[in-house]
């Protein structure tokens, strides 16, 4: 309805009220509502990112604190256990352990030689024929004098979670010393203990390592994943299979 020009309060073309009225009539109100929704969505996304970030920080702090409670100051101060679980890492195309893996193996050998453990469980990735961490690990410890009957291989240790789950259900391990580098140790021990193993961590940091900062960043996300696997998702390892008691002969695992 057009305003009556004779009315003293009727807006004119120069009146701001007329401009606003014209904008509303031309669809400006719809654009304003869209902009409001967009701003609200942006606020919600920012809040979700903030909550996720805080949750990730809290998850990392929790795993480090809880797992760190069971890390020995040194191998000499670690308690005695059935077995040292040596976690896998990369090997070369020629089948030689990387420096990081060699240090884990050397630490495990030291625990065996000192009488802290009676067996070694070498757990790594042997998911394909060309790539074989565990036989490279076995060759290394045999070269250093560990008897073959005391060396067990877990060919399906594709992750820390898989390793600890299989240690409990396949190898029937009850207590263990877990051997890996410090950046990885708290999560490994936390995972083992949450799954019911009486686990103590022993750090294998015998030298400086390349790409350590990248590994620490990766570990930050891995701790969050571990909490989900252990407490939310009800995850299981990729493979289980028949039991191979750690009290038996390690040559039963040769493949």
Secondary structure, DSSP 8 states (H G I E B T S, - for coil): ----TTSTT---TTSHHHHHHHHHHTTHHHHHHHHHHHHHHHHHHHHHHHHHHHHHHHHHHHHHHHHHTTB-SSGGGS--EEEEEEE---B-TTS-B-HHHHHHHHHHHHHHHTTSEEEEEEE-B-SSSS--HHHHHHHHHHHTT--GGGEEEETB--SHHHHHHHHHHTS---EEEEEE-HHHHHHHHHHHHHTT-EEEEEE---S--TTHHHHHHHHHHHHHHHHHHHHTS----S---S---TTS-GGGG--
